[in-house]
Amino acid sequence: MSSILSNRGQENVAGLSLPWRFAPGPTNRYDKVKNPNGLISFATAEIVGVQDELAEFVQKNVTIPPEAFLYSFSSAGGPRFPVAMANFLNENFAPFKPVTAANIITGGGVTTTENMIAFNIADPGDGILVSAPIYGRFELDFGNEARLKIVYARMNDVDSFASGPDGVVGRFRETFDNAKNQGIRIRAVLLSNPSNPLGEYYPRQTLKDILEFCEEKQIHLISDEVYGLSSFDTGVTATPFTSVLSFDTMGLINPDLVHVLYGLSKDFGAAGLRLGCLITRSEPVLQGCTSIVRFHNPSGPSIAIGTAILEDKTFYKSFLARCREHLATGYRTASQALDRLGINYRKSGNAGLFLYVDFSKYLPKEGEHKEREFVLAQHFVDHGIFLHPGEEHCENPGWFRLVFASLTEEELAEALKRLSRAVNQPLTAFNAPS
């Protein structure tokens, strides 16, 4: 293989075989009728159960025009979609200064926009600073092509959302200095707001602290807000959503350093459309991304559908409200099952499609952090469910992200029954929990 692939190609291929890097059993998925013993995954973050309504809207309201088959209709989003997206953001993200189509570049999904901005703000070997736990696939999104390193700030029991010098910025500062001493140049702070996997929005003061830190260090802030409107009622007062777009950057940070990512994959349950946007007021960054967007353009039919959705305010308002109701139902079902089982989980969140669950008491007593989680993950698979071990790089072993929104009501009920059986049976390797 070494004579066929480049060094980076070989490195990426090696990543395919890392233990538990990808979900097992893609050909053995559960189906109540066709494959009742198949595997049910708690790992894929998307809303399932709202696609029929999307399909009905498309069938009634979308006609794919002949122009959709031409380059110009969809290149970098085409002429109409960025306007529709700007209007949507102005309506729902409360930007301090209205977003315009000129501030938006559109690619074939948020992952492609991450790839574009990574390529343009940093060089191979540079670092992107994040707080752990966080979505583990950022390593691939920023690493596989741009060759950037995700640098994890360990919170050491500090609240990831805490403001002030002893809050998350204090951990960022410490990690920034350590990376510099190791020869790693930090080029950006990357946030997931709401946090993936913690399911909490960042308080406004904490976001302000982070913006000030980025200005001080003259590094970029990339705020992934793709779950921004996926909030739901948990019965507990929680922090509301604040977009980075809502800040007046005057005297706070150079606007060339602030960038937001958004798309239709999460809030709208439309991951298959592959539509993602980079929103920035930085002309150099926009020009840099424009220079490579030809490798990342969305399709014409997707642009036609996405434009129709965003231009119909009556539809998307009611649709998003039903998505939030769907999330609230799934959250209640999953959280109540965990409560009955006596399993701890992060209870302060009200956003995202998941719960962050503490299975540490079920880990084997012996072994390293990762190996212990791998054993428990295999135990879950043996009982017909998949939870991704170690994916969020939590400093404390045993925490897994459980996506409740990706399953139908029947599938979620079955998966939770299997989870109950799994935690009430001893592990088959090492020592069972005491």
N, C-alpha and C positions, 0 to 999 in steps of 0.2 A: 504493500500500500504506500510505503514511503516514496517509491519512485513514481507514483501516480498522483498523489495529492500534495498540495502545498503544506507547509508547517501548520498554518492556521486551519486548513482543512482537516489535517490529522487530529489537531487538538479538539475541533468540534465533533468529529466522529467519535473520539474517545469519550466525550461527554455523553454520548448516547448510551453507553454501557455502564455508566456510574450506577451503583446500587440505589434503587428506588428513585432514580431521577425522573422516571416517567411512570404513569399509571399502568399496572398490569392488566391483562385480560381484555384488550380492545375487541377481541372476537368472541368474548364470553360475557356480553352484557345482559343484565337481567331483563326479562320480559315475562310478565305474569302468565302468558299463555304459551309462548314459543320457547322460552328458556327460563323457567321459574327458579332454577338453581344457579342462574348466572350472577355475576358480580354486580353489586350496586356501589357506585362511586359517590363519595362525599367530597370529591376533590375539584370538580370543574365549576368555576364561578360564573353562572349565568342563570337568568330567571327562566324557568320552564313552566308552561301553563298559560302564557299570554300570547303565544304565537298564532293561535287561531284568530284572535282579534286583529292582529297585525295583518295576517293574510287576507282577512275579509276587507279591511280597509284598502289594501293594495288592489284587490280585485275590483273594488267599486270605484276607486278614485285615481288609480295610476294607469296611465297609458305610456308605454315606452315609445318615445318619438323616434323617428328615423335618425335624428341627429345623435342619439345616444350611442350609435355604433361608430361615431367619429371620434378622433382624438380630442378635438376641442371641447366636446361636451363635458368631459370629466377630468381633463388634465389639471392637476393640483386642486381639484374640486369643481372646475368649470366656472361659468359665470353666475349661476343661480344659487348653488348650494352654499357657498360661503356667505352670501347675503342672508339666506334663511338661517344659517347657523349663528351669524352675528345677532340677528333679531332674537333668536331663541336665548342666547346668552345674556343679552341685555334685559330680557324679560325675567330670567330665572336665576342669574348669578350676581345681580346687583353690582355691576362694575362701576367703579368711581367715574371712569370716563367711558362713554359708549364704545363698544367694540364695533369695528367696521370689517367689511369683507377683506380689506387690505391687510388686516392684522392676522388673517387666517390662511394657513396652508393645509390642504387636505390630502391624506394618504389612504392606503388600503388597510386601515385599522390603526388603533392607537400604538400598537407595537411598531408599526412602520414609522410613525412620527417620532417615537423614542429613538429609533435607529438613526433617523435623519438628524435630530438635534445632537445626539451623541457624536456623530461623525463630524459635526461642524463646530462644536465647542471644546473638544478635547482631542488629544492625540493618544495613540496606543500606549497603554501602560499608565495613563492618568487615572485618577480615582473619582468616583461618584460617592458622596457621603450620605449614608442613610442611618436611621435609628432602627435597631432590632427590638422586637420582631417586625419583619416586613415581607411583602410578597417576594418569594424566592426567585421567580422567573426574571426579575430585573437583571440578574446575572447573565442570562441569555440575551435579553433585549439590548443591553448595553455592551455585552462582551463578545458575542459570536461574530459580529462583523466589525464594529468600531474598536474592539479589543480593549475596552475600558474595564477597570476593576471596581466592583462594588465594595466599599469600605464601610464596615459595620461599626457604628457607635454603640457600645454596650451600655445599657442604662444603669446597671448595678443597683437595681431596685428603685431608681428614680422614675417617677411617672413620665411616660413618653410625651405627655401633653402639658407638663408643668412649665410655667413661665419663670422668668427671673434667671439670675446667673447660676443658680444651683439646679435649674431645670434642664430641659433637653439641650438647650444651647450650651450649657456647661459641658455636657457630654460631647457635643459636636466639637467644641473648642479643644478639648483634651484629645479627641481622636484625630482632629485636623493636625495638631502638633506632632502626634505620634507618627502619622503618615508622612509628614514632612521629614521627620528624622529618619524614616525608612526609605526616603527617596521617591515617595509617591506624591505627585502633584494633584491635590484635590481641585477639581474644576467646577463642581456643582454640589449642592444639596438637593436630594430628591425626596419629595414627600408623596405619600398616598393619603389624600384627604377626601373622604374619611379613611382612617387607617385600615389597610388590608394587612393583617387579619383582625385587628382589635375592634373594628366596627365603630370607632368613635371619631367625631369631628374634632379638628384642632380648634382650641379657643382663639379668639381674635388676638389677644395679647401675646400668646405663644407664637402665632404667625408673624406678628410684628417683630418679636425678638429674633426670629429666624431671618426675616428680611434684613434687619439691622446687622446681623452676623454676616450675612452674605455680602452686604455692602462693605463692611469692615474688611473682609478678606478678599473682596473683589472676585467673588465666585458667583456662578449662576444659581438661581432657584428654579427648579422644575417641579411644579405641583400637578400631580396626576389626580384629576378630579372626576374621573370617569364614573365613580359611584356617587357623585355629588348630590343627586336628587333621590337616591335610594335610601330614604329614611322611613322609619315606621314607628308606631306607638308601642312602647314596651310597658307602659304604666309607670315609668320612672322618668323624672325630669332629666333631660340630657342636653349636652352642648349642641346648639344649632349649627347649621352649615355656614361657613364663611369662606367665600372664594378669595384667593389671592388677588383676583381681578378687582375686588372691592376696595383695595387700598389706594390712597393717593400716594404715589411714589415720590412726589416732590419733597425733597429734604430727607427722604427715607432711604431710597435706593435708586441707583441708575436703572431706568426702565429697560435698558438693553439687557439686563441680567434676569428679568422675570418672565417666566414662560409657563403656560397652562396647557395641559393635555385633556382633551375631552372627545367623546365619540358616542355612538349609539349602541354599543355592545352590551353595556350593563344596565343603565337606567331603563333602556327601551327593550331589553331582551332580544336585541337584533344583532348578535355577534356575527351571524352569517352574512350580513351586508358588508362587513369589512370596511367601515367608515370611521376614520379617526382624524382629529384635527390638532394642530399646534396653534395656539393662540399667543401671539407675542407682539409687542410694539417695537421690537428690535429689527431695524431694517437690515443690518448685517446678517443676523440669524435667518431672517426670511430669505434673503438673497442666497445664503449658503444652502438652505434647504431646497430652494427653487432649482439650484444647480444640479441636484441629485434626485428630485422628485420623479423624474422619468422612470426611475427604478421602483417607485413605490405608488404609482397612481392607482386610484380606485377605478372600478368599472363604471361604464355608462349607465347600465340598468340600476346599479346600486345608488348612484347619484340621483337618478330619477325618483326612486322610491324614497330615499332619505330627504330629498327636497320637498316632496309632497307631504311627508309626515311633519316636517318642521314648519311648513307654510300653513298648516291647518291647526291653528292654535286651539280651537275648540276640541279637536280630536286629541291632540297630545296632552292637553290638560287633564281630560277625563281618563285617558289611557294611563298616564303616569300615576294618577290617583288610584286606579285599580291595581297597578303594579305594587304600590305601597301597601294596599290592603292585602295583596297576595303575600308580600314579605312578612307582614305582621302575623298572618295566619301561620305561615311556616315557622316563624320565630317561636310563637306560642307552642306549637306542637313539639318542636325540638327541645325548647328549654324546659317544658313541663316533663318531658321524658327524662331529661338529664336530672331534673330535680328529684323525680321518683327514684332514680338509680343512685342518688347521692353523689353525683359527679359534679365537680366544681367547673365553672366557666366564667368568662369575663362578662359581668352583668351591667356594666356602665355604658355600653354602646347602644346605639339605636339606628345604625346605618350599615350598608353593605348587604351582602347576601349570605352571611356566615356567622358562626359563633366560634370563639377561640376557647378550646376546651382543655382542661387539665386532666390528663389520664395518668399522671405521674405515679399514683398509687398502684397502678396495674403494671408498671414496668418491672422487668426482672431485676433482682437485687445486684447482680454482678454484670460487669462489662462497662465499656466506654459509653459515653452519652449517645452517640449515633447508633452503636450496635444495639443498645437496649431499646431504642425506639424502633429499630428495624425488626427486632424480635416481636414487639407488640404489633407493629404493622402487619407482619406475617400472620400473627394470631387473628387479627381482624379479617384478613383475606381468607383465612381458613374458615371463617364464619360468614363469608359471603359479602363483606363490605370492604371498601378501601378508603383509608385516611392516609394522607401523604406525610411520611415521617421526616422531620427535620427541615421541611421546606421553607419555613419562615425564620430559621436561624435564631430561635429563642435561646436565651442564655440558660434557661432552666429546662431540664429535660422533661419530656412527657406532654408538652403542649402541642395539640393538633388543631388545624383549621377544619371545621365541619361546615360544609356548604349545605344549607337546608333548602335553598331556593331552586336548586338544579333538579329537584325531583318532583314528580307528581304527588298528589296527596296519597295515593295508594303506595307508590314507591317509597315515600318517606316513612309511612307507617311500617312497611315491611323492613326497611333499613334499620329503623329504631328497634324493632323486635330482634333483629339479628345482633345489633349492638348490645342489647340487654343480655342475650345468650352469651355473647363473647366475654363480657366483663364478669359474668357469673360462672365462668369456667376457667380452670387454671391454665396458665401458659404451658406450652409443650416443650419449652426450652428454658434453661437456667432455672431459677427458682420462682415459684409463684409468689405473688404479693402476700404480705402477712396481714 
